[in-house]
C-alpha cells in the first residue's frame, strides 16, 4: 500500500473538490493580480498599489492551506530509507510514533496560532507556555492594527462595531489576513490525525512520504510501453 489518499464516497469527493478548488482559486488570483499589475505598470505607467500586499497575503494562505492538504494526500516529502528496512509491524510502529510526534507539534502550533491571531480580533490569547491553561483577559488588544495598503471592503464594515469599538477602518484590519493562522493549524492537526489513523487501520504504511521520483519513473515506463 502506498498510502496515497483517495476520496471515499460522494461527500469525500465533494470536500476534496472544494479544497482543490480553493487552492486553485488562490493561485489563480495571485497570477491574475500579478499579470494585471505588470500590464498596468509597463503599458499604462500605473499600478494597483495594494496588489503586492494582497498577493503576499494570498501566497501565505496558499502555503498554509496547502500544508494541511499535502498531509491529506501524502504529498509531503520524507525519507523512508531506514523504515523500509523494518518489518511491516516495525514500519507501522515507526509510523504511529511519527504521527504522535507530529500531533504533539500540531497542538503546540494551534496554541501559538491562536495566541498570535486572537489579539488582532480583540480576543484573549491563552496562558501557559506549552499548553493552554486559561485565557489572558488582561492582554492588550490589537484590533486597531490595519494592513498597509489593502482597502477596507464595505461589506466588512460591521467589524468596526464588533472588534474596533465603532472606530472606522481606513484599511483592512490585520485580523482578516491573519485568520489563516488558526484555520491552517487546526486543519494541519486534523489531517495529521487522519493520516495517523490510516496507519493504525493498515490503510497506509507511511505518514507523509511521497515517492514522486518513483512515480515519475513508473509513468515514463508506462508511456514507453504504450499503456
Long-range contacts (C-beta under 8 A, 24 or more apart in sequence): 1-202, 1-203, 1-204, 1-205, 2-74, 2-204, 2-205, 2-211, 3-74, 3-198, 3-199, 3-203, 3-204, 3-205, 3-206, 3-209, 4-73, 4-74, 5-72, 5-73, 5-74, 19-65, 19-69, 19-72, 20-69, 22-65, 23-62, 23-65, 23-66, 23-69, 26-58, 26-61, 26-62, 26-65, 27-62, 29-58, 30-55, 30-58, 30-59, 30-62, 33-58, 49-149, 50-149, 50-150, 50-151, 52-149, 53-147, 53-148, 53-149, 53-150, 54-150, 57-147, 57-150, 57-177, 60-177, 60-180, 61-177, 61-180, 64-180, 64-181, 64-183, 64-184, 65-180, 65-183, 65-184, 65-187, 67-184, 67-188, 68-184, 68-187, 68-188, 68-190, 68-191, 69-191, 70-208, 71-188, 71-191, 71-192, 71-194, 71-195, 71-208, 72-191, 72-194, 72-195, 74-195, 74-204, 74-206, 74-207, 74-208, 74-209, 74-210, 75-208, 75-210, 76-208, 76-209, 76-210, 77-208, 77-209, 77-210, 77-212, 78-206, 78-207, 78-208, 78-209, 78-210, 79-209, 80-206, 80-209, 83-206, 88-205, 91-205, 91-206, 92-199, 92-202, 92-205, 95-196, 95-199, 95-204, 95-205, 95-206, 95-207, 96-196, 96-199, 96-200, 98-207, 99-192, 99-193, 99-195, 99-196, 99-199, 99-207, 100-196, 102-192, 102-196, 102-207, 103-189, 103-192, 103-193, 103-196, 106-185, 106-188, 106-189, 106-192, 107-131, 107-189, 109-185, 109-188, 109-189, 110-182, 110-185, 110-186, 110-189, 112-185, 113-181, 113-182, 113-184, 113-185, 114-181, 114-182, 114-185, 116-178, 116-181, 117-175, 117-178, 117-179, 117-181, 117-182, 119-143, 120-145, 120-173, 120-174, 120-175, 120-178, 121-163, 121-175, 121-179, 122-162, 122-163, 122-164, 142-174, 143-173, 143-175, 144-173, 145-173, 145-174, 146-170, 146-171, 146-172, 146-173, 146-174, 147-171, 147-172, 147-173, 147-174, 147-176, 147-177, 150-177
